[in-house]
Amino acid sequence: MGDLLERVSGPRRLEVTAVVVFVVVFALLVEYGRPGLGISQGFYLAIVLIALAGGPVSGAGAGIVATALCVLATFAHGHNPDADLEPLGIRLASFTVAGALVGYFAQLGRQMLAESLHLLEELLHLARRDAATGVFTTEGFASRVAQETQQSWPFAVLVGETEAASEAALRDVLRELAGALDPRSVVARLGDSRIAVMTPATTPVRAREIADELESAVPGACFGWALHPQDGDEALSLVGAASERLPGRRRSDVVVSLRSTA
């Protein structure tokens, strides 16, 4: 999300473009500046670009720079700036006010966008968490597995059936699991009493050991395991492979919720 905000604002590109506009308009003023042509109005584009990039102070500063360039162009034409004080004063006021206002609203817009993106991140986080237990939902688990598979690192996915008969009992089971798992592990709820775990493992032997450790930590639970990349390269195939190693359970019972999100 932060990358999106950076792409939207793009301050460096705006500033470079503004400098180019300042140079071009000043050159035109020096070469063709005559009353009635309105060439100096081109400075507004540079002022707006600076204001968008840096906010109200930068916008007002750009207005002062534009006024100074108008004075220099007057000198270049051999005119006495003292005779044009009133027009220059009007330019200074209009340039700086325009820059400050555009900068203010641009800054306000960026703040609102940042707040909206932060809220969106929070909503996405909540949508991927089970409300009763706080662990990942099937969608959230699939997303995390997809992230890990992109790294091409070996890991195990374990699918477990527990005897938890209530939400409170399942929360107790998850607390027991947390004590037996690697801190880098990801836990998800696949159904009423079904859970899935993604945890670091490099060999089938280690994956089986983790399944045994979890069964010892949670009395009455049984776990099947699968190893990435040998058994699959996405959540559905890995959960399917793990459920096939789940003693006495039907594969379709375990993976049906994941299949609906594939």
Buried (B, 14 or more C-beta within 10 A) or exposed (E): EEEEBEEEBEBEEBBEBBEEBBEEBBEBBBEEBEEEEEBBEBBBBBBBBBBBBBBBBBBBBBBBBBBEBBBEBBEEEEEEBEEBEEBBEEBBEBBBEBBBBBBBBBBEEBEEBBEEBEEEEEEEEEEBBBEEBEBBBBBBBBBBBEEBBEEEEBBBBBBBBBEBEEEEEBBBBBEBBEEBBEEEBBBBBBEEBBBBBBBBBEEBEBBBBBBEBBBEBBEEBBBBBBBBEEBBBBBBBBBBBBBBBBEEBEBEBBBEBBEEBE
